[in-house]
Amino acid sequence: MSRIIGIDLGTTNSLAAVWEDGHAQLIPNSFGEYLTPSIVSMEADGTFYVGKVAKERMVTHPKDTASVFKRFMGTSKRYKLAGKEYRPEELSALVLRKLKEDAEAYLGEPVEEAVISVPAYFNDMARSATKNAGELAGFKVERIINEPSAAALACQKQNQEEDALMLVFDFGGGTLDVSLVDCFDNIIEILAVSGDNHLGGSDFDLVIAKEYCKENQLNWETLDGEKKAVILESAINAKIALTGQENCHMLVNMENISGSMELSRKKLIQISQELFYRMSEPVQHVLMDGKTSIDEIQKVVLVGGSCKMPIVQKYMEHLMEGRQIYTINPDYMIALGVGTYAGIKERNEDVRDMLLTDICPFSLGTGVHNVGDEENPLNKIIIERNTALPASREAILCTVYDNQERVEVEVYQGEEMYAKNNILLGKLKVNVPKAPKGEESITVRYTYDINGILIVDVKVNSTKEKKQLVILNKENNMSEGELQKRMKALEKLKIHPRDKEENQLLLARGAKLYTETVGYMREDIEGKMKYFTFLLGKQDEIQIQRWAKQLTTYLDSIEQYLQSVQEPWEKVNDFVQWYEESSTQATQEEKETWQEYEDWKGTYYTS
């Protein structure tokens, strides 16, 4: 069996890792370095250069050299190098091929499969383009994982902590990815994502370069490519110098251009105000989508090469109101996480039980009747954005007209209130028996996975007639056999959580203990079981698992208490104090889970 490697395909630099001797090990390139610049340069005869050599050619051959193409993965953008056009994924494939060659040289054996990381907010097209790039490079790519998941996985493995709510701020050379990540037992789940795929360290380079031109009476826009490349290289060097010192001197000396500029961290902050504002927006969005306050964040993890900038670290401390900032190996953290996932995929004994979840970056819904405007259907969301994948959700829809004979299910992708303002993915029609409006109903279930497969199941509840629609991303190149295998694996997700054996057991235990108790204890059991039923209805597996763990502990304590007293109905009021005393060692995560229940209970009983 050939080895599996993990690859951090970055905007500025890329690197690879492998699971060896119980930990993720970075793979050096042919220069003995871990970082390979994500740059490609072409010759007219078809010869191409990747990495460090290509980076040197950015000054001498700017028109035949490309960088920062990750920003445009999955788009129609084309790069013209040495007279030929290339798609972003074709250039990325050349970078990946170089990493493959270096990995095989380092390991001394073939490498046929790779796990590749992408920004969490990458849409289906960008993810598919990344997968295609891997396959063009000669890899088998079964899994694309989110960069913040990889960073959280690496952080968890290094710190050996089980439960934590993290904000992962991934600021690379060309993209910003902000994610709220919940680490629970061996599960790492993304709760919410936001980002800016046109904001990174290279934008600071451009700000410095333009400020240099301004102070030296040059017009940046009218300079040719070679002069821009020289000034940008000096700007990058100045930015790097400010990592270790408060002030630096930027000097440019070439034909027709000669000048200097004094630069300090304070000055860089002043001329980069817009960039800092743009950095704050995704942080605010992710906290809002995750229904989380800054006070609830336990870790702020900075990853990506641009997080080495002291002004970025200080800004995040300011933005996160002084919470502790972790900047462990920002250049390498994602690669180490992807390397760890390669170990998981190889079923390595050290990490095979860990579960890493992806999220749906957009909502999936169906058009429903709009009473106020019948010609303008509403978009009923079935799978919310930021839902952990793979996911399966269902909704029951009723007829809206007397003697209605047919229901058309239209499948939409997007966040807009009105169906027509979203992307129509497909349609499915089913016949229903004639009846007064509202008496006939259908169950619509969406099942969606990380490979871009959306299965729409519709069942007419009175006749039990079923129909199915399978919607694939148009870039999905699975064979028929692979598709059938994946669809079969997704079948188990279609079991409603309330019908799963382990959840049925908890419901039965709660019902049994309800009959054996009275007073406060009975009321408390009833409230907690209602909350569990509420979560089952939401169909969020992670929330269900978390509460099931808490509920099991609670029911165990009830049973232990009942066994410790002869006449429990006379001592139920003592249980409150007894349970509080027995729970003093509860973890922060357990306390927060109980608080979620208390918040729900307050709302439930007053609504």
N, C-alpha and C positions, 0 to 999 in steps of 0.2 A: 504493500500500500504506500503510495507516494505521500509526501508531507502536505499539510495545509498551512498556509501562512496568512497572517493578517496584514492588511495594507491600509495605511492612512494616506489616501490620495488627496493631497493638499493643494491649495491655490498657489502657494509660494514654494513649498517643499513637500516632498513625499518620502515616506519611509515604510519599512516592513519589519515585522516581528514574527517570532515563532515560539511555541510553547516548548520549553526545554528544562528538564531538571526541576520541575515544580514551580516555574515562574516564566513569565514572558521575557524573551530575549530579543533585543534589537539586532537587526541584520545589517552589517556594514556593507557599503558599496565598494566598487573597485578602487576607490581612493582611501578606503579605510574609515570613511565617515558614515554617519547614520542618516544625515539629511541629504537627499538628492533634489536639487532644484527642479521644479515642475516647469521646465523650459525646453522647447524643441527648436532646433535650427536646421534649415535645409540647404543643400547644394543643388545646383541646376541638374547634375547627373543623377539625382535621387539619393545621394548620400545624406544621412541625417545624423544629428548629434543631440544627445539628451543629457540634461543635468548640468554639471559644472562646466563642461566645454561649451555647451549651448549658451550658458550664462555669460561667458566671456565674449561670445559672438554677438551679444545684444548691442554692444558698442560698435563693433566693426561691420556687422551685417544686420542692422535693425529691421530692414524690410523683409528679411528671410528668417526672422526669429520670432517666436510667439511665446507669450506667457499669460498667466491669469485666465486661461481658457476654461478653468473649472466654473467660473461665474456664469458661463453660457451653456453649460451642459443641458441637453434636451431642447435647445432652441435652434432657430434656423441660421444662426450666425455662422459665417464662413471666414477662414483665414487663408490669405493668399501668400504662399511662401514659394520662392523660386519658380514662379509661374504656374503653380498648381494650387487648387483650392482644397482645404481640409476642414472637416467638421470638428468641433471641440472634442467629441469622443474618440476621433481618430488620433488626435494629438495626445490625448490622455492614454490611449492604448500604447503609444510609443514609450511613454513614461513607465507604464505598468510592465511593458516587456523588459525594460532595463532593470526594474526591480526583480523581475522573475529570473533574469540571467544572474544577477548578483546573489540572489537567494540560493540558486542551484550551485553556484560556485562556493558559497559559504558552507552549505549543508553537505555538499558532495553527493547529492542525489536529486532525482527529478522532483519538480514541484508542479503539480497539475491543477491544484485547487487553491482559491483565495477567498477570503472574507474581506470585503472592502467597506470602509466607512464613508458615510455621506452626511451632510448637514441634515438635522431632523426636519427642517422645513422644506427640503427638496420635494418637489411634486413627483407624480408618477413618471412624467416624461424625463425628468432629470435623473431619477433612479434607474429607469430603463436604459438611458444613455450610458450611465456608469457601468451597469451590468454588461452592456454591449461592448464597452471599451475593454473590460476584463476579458471577454471572450475573444475579441480581436487580438489581444495580447497572448492568447494561448491558454488562458485559465478556464477552468470550470468555476462558475460563480453561482453558487446556490443561495448565498445569503449576502444581502446588503444590510448593514446595521447603522444605526444613528450614532453620530460622533459623541453627543453627550452621554448616551448609554455606555459607549466604550470608555469615556473618561470616568464615569461613575464606577464602572466595573473595576478599572485600574485603581481608582482611589480606594474602593472598598477592600480590594485584595491587599493593598499596601498597609491600610490602617486596621484591617481585621475587625471592622465594626459591622454589626448586623443591621441596625435600623438607623436611618438618617433621612431627613428631608433636605435635599441639596438644591442650590441654584448653581447650575453649570454655565459659566460665561466663556464661550469658546470663540476667541478673537484671533483669527489667523491673518494671513497676508492679504486675503481678498474677500473674506466673508465673516460675518458675525452670526453666531448661533447661540441663543439663550434658551435654556431649558430648566424646567422644574422637575427634579428627579426624586422619586421615592424609593428608598432601599428598604425592603421588608423581607426578613429572613434571607432566603437565597434568591429573591426576586428583585430585579431592578426595573422599575416602571417609569416611563416618562409620563408626567401628568399634564404638561402643557409645553408648547414650544412657540418661539417667535424668533425673528431674525431679520437680517438685511444681507442679501447676497451681493450687494454692491458697496460694502463697507469693510475695510480691513486696514492692516498696517500700511499697505501701499498708498492709501489715501493720505496718511501722514507724510509719506515720502513726497507726494505731489504738492501738498500744502507747503512743505519746506522748499521745494524746488521753485514754486511760484513766488514765494516770499523772497528767495534769493534773486530772482529775475526782477522783482519790483524794486529791491534795494540797489540793484546794479543797472537800472534803466534798460532792461531787456524785455521784449514782448514774447512771453512764453508761447503764445498761439502761433506766431510766425516762424519760430525756430524749426530747423529741419530735424529729422529723426535722430541723426547722430548726435547733434548738440543736446537734444533733450535727454538722450540716453546718458551722456556724460554728466549732465547736471543732476539727473536722477540718481546716478550712482554715488555722487558726492553727497546728495541729500540722505541717501540710505546710510552712508558711513557716518554722517553727522547724527542721525537718529540713534544708531548703534552706540556711538560715543556717549550720548546722553544717558544710556543705560547705567554706566558706571561713574558718571561725573555730572555735576550741575551745569557746567558750561562747556562749550566747544567752539572751535573755529572752523567754518566751512570755506574751503578754498577750491576754486575751479580755474584751471589754466590749460587752455587749448587754443587752437587757431581762431582768431577773431573774438574770443571770449576770455576775459581775465578779470577776476574779481573775488571778493571774499564777503563773509557775513558772520557776525557773532550770533551764536544761538545758545539759549539757555532753556532749561525745562519750563521756567515760568513763561518765557516768550513763546515756546511751542504751545503751551496751554492757551495763551492769548490768541494765537493765529489759527487755532484748531477748535474754536468754540462750537462751530456747527457740527463737527465730528462728535464731540462729546454729547451734544444734544441728541444726535442720532443714536448714539450708544445707549442712552437712557430709555429710549422709546420701547425697544423690545423687552427690556427688564420690566417696565411697567405693564406691558401687555401680558407677559407670561404670568405675573403675579395675579393679575385680574382674571385671566382665563383659568388659572389654577385655584381661584378663590382662596388665596393665601396672602397673609401679611408678612412684612419683613421680619417681624418678631418671631414668626413660626419657623423661619429658615434656620437650620442648624449648621449648615456649611455653605460657604460660597467658594466654589472651586474655579480657579482661573486656568484655562488651558489655551493652547495656541501660541505661536511664537510672539505675537504682538502683545501678549500679556506680560512679557518680560520688561516692557516699558514701565519705569517707575511711575510715570504720570497716569498710566492706565490703572495700575494697582491702587494708587492714592485716590483716584476718582471713584473706583469701585468701593473703597472703604467709606468714602463720603456718601455715595449713593445708597449703600446698604447700612447706613447709620452706625458705622463702627463695628459691624460684625466681623468675626475673624475670617481672614481671607487665606485660602490655601493656594499656593503657586508651586506645587511640586512637579518638577520636570515638565513645564508647559509645552515645550517642543515635542516631547515624547509621550505624553500621557495617553493620547488617543491611540497611538500605535501600540502601546503596551496593553491597552484595553482590547484592541482588535486581536492582538496576539493571544491574549487570554481567551477570547472567544474562539480562536482557532483551536485552542486546547479543549474547549467545551465541545466543539464540533468533532474533534478527534476522539471524543468520549474518554478524555484523560481522567484518571482516577481522582486527581486533585480538585477538579472543577466541574465534573460532568453533571452535578446536581444543580448548578446555577441556572437560573432562568432569566433571560434578557428579553424585555418586551419592546416592540416598536409601537408607533402611534399612527393614527390616521390623520394626516395634516389638514384634511378638509372634511366637511360633513356630507353625508349621503342621505337623501330624502326622497319623498314621492309627492306628487301634486295631489292636493285634496280640495274639496268644494269650499268656495269662499262665499258665505252667505251674503256679504255686503256687495260683492261684485262677482257674479257668476261667470263672467268672461275672463276672470283673472285669478286662476287657482292659486292657493297658498302652497308653500313648500313645507311639508311635515317632515321634520328631521327624524330619521330612524337610527342612524349611527352618527353620533356627534363627533366633531373634530376633536383631536387629542384623546380619542378612545384607544386603549391598548389593543394591539393586533396580535394574532387574528381575533376577530370579534364576530359575534352573531347576535342580532337584535331583532325583535318582532314587534309589530303593532297590529291592532285589530281595527279595521275600517268598515263602516256601515254604508248601506245604500242611502242615497239622498233624494230619490224620487219614488213615487208610487209606481209599482209594476216595472221597476228597472230590470232590464234583462242582461246587461253587460257592465262590467267594471274594467276600466283601462288603467293599469298601473304604469305610471311614467316615472322613470328613475332619474334623479337629478344629483349633481355634484355641485356643492357651493353653499354659501352662508346667507343668501338673500331671502327675504320674506316671501316674495312672489316667485312661483315656480319658473316662470318664463325668463327671469333674470339669472338663472343658474344654467349650468351645462347639462343638456339632456343626454344621458348615456344610453337609454334604450326604453322599450315599451313592452308590455305584456298584457294581453286581454284574456278575461275569463268570463264565462256565462254564469249568471245567478238566477235562481227561480224567481218568478214574479211574486211580489209581496208588497204590503204597505212599506213606505220608506222607513228605514231604520231597523226593520225586522231581519233582513238578510245581512250577513257580514262575511268578510274575508280576513284571513290572517296573512300579513305580509312579513316575510322574514328576509333580512339582508345578512349575508355571511361574506366577510371581506378579509383578505389575508395580505401579507407583506409582499407577495408576488404580483399584486395588482389584479387578483381574481375576485370578482364580485358575483356571488350567486344570489339570485332573487327567487325565492320560493313563495308561491301564492296558493293558499288553500281556501276553498269555499267551505265554510264551516258547517252548513246544513247538508250538503251533498258529499262532502269529503273529497271532491274533485281537486286535483293538484296540478299545477303547472310550474315550470322552472325556466328561468332565463339565466344564461351565463354570459357575463360581460367581461371581456379581457382588455387590458391596456393594449393599444394597437402596436406598441413596440414589443409586446410579450412574444417571445419566440420559443415557448415551450412546445415540445412534441406532444402529439395526442396522448401518448402513453404517460408522459410526465404530468400532463393536465389531469388525466383520470386519476392518477395516483394522489395528486394533491387534493382533488375534489373529494376523494374517499376519506382522506385524512381530516378534512373539514367537516365531515358528517357528524362527528362526535360533538362539535360545537353547537349543533342545531338542537341538542337536548336542552330544554329550558332548565336553568339552574334549580328551580323548585322541584324538578323531576329527578335530579341526581340523587343517588343513593345516600351519599354522605350528608346532603342537606335534608333529605327526608328523615334521616336518623336524628338529626338535631331537632327538627320540628316535633318528632315523636317524643323525644326525651323531654322537651319543654312542655308538651301537652300532658305527659304523665306526671311531671312534678307540679304542674298547675293543679291537678286533681288532688295532690297529696298535701297541699298547703292552704293556708287561709290568710286573711288580713293583708298586711303590707307585703309580705313575701309573695303572695299570689299576685298582687297588683304589679309588683316589680317584674316577676316572670312574664306576666302578660305584656307589659310595656316593651321588654327586651325582645320577646318573640314577634311582636308586631313590627318592631324595627327590622328584625331579620327578614320578615316577610316583605317589608318595603324594599330592602336591598335586593332580594331575589327578583322582585318585579322590575328593578332597574337593570338587571342582567349584567352588572359590572363584576366580572369574576374576581378582580383584585380586591375590591371592597368587600365582596362576599367572603373571600378567604380570610381577610383580616378580621372581620367581625365574627366569623365562625370560630376562629381561634380564641377570641375573647369570650364568646358565648360558651364554648366548651369548658373553658376554665371556670366561668361563672356557674354553670350547671353542675360541674364537679364539686364546687364549694357548697352548693345547696345540698347535694346528696351527702357530702361529708357531715354537714351540720345536722341534717335530719337523723343520721346514724348516731350522732353524739348526744342526742336528747331523747328522753322517753316520751315526752308529750310535746311535740313541736308546736302544736296549735296554741300552747300556753306561753311559749317563749319566742314567738316570731319577732317581736320588737327588739329582742336582743341581737337578732341576726344582723341588723344594720351596723352596730358597733363591731360585732365579730368579723364581719366581712371587711369593714374598713381597716381593722387591725391586721387582718390576714393579707391585705393588698398594699401594705405600706412599701413593699419592695417593687411595686410595679414600675416598668420602664416608662420613659417619657412617651414612647410611641403608644403604649397601652393606655396611658392617661389621656392622650389626645384622642384615641379611638373612643374611649368612654365619653369624652367631652362632645364628640360628634353626635353620639347617641343622645346626650342630655339636650343639646341644641335642637336636634330633631324632635325630641319628645315635647319640648316647649312649644315648638311650632305646631306639632300634630294635635295636641290637646286644646289649642286655642284657635284652630282653623275650622 
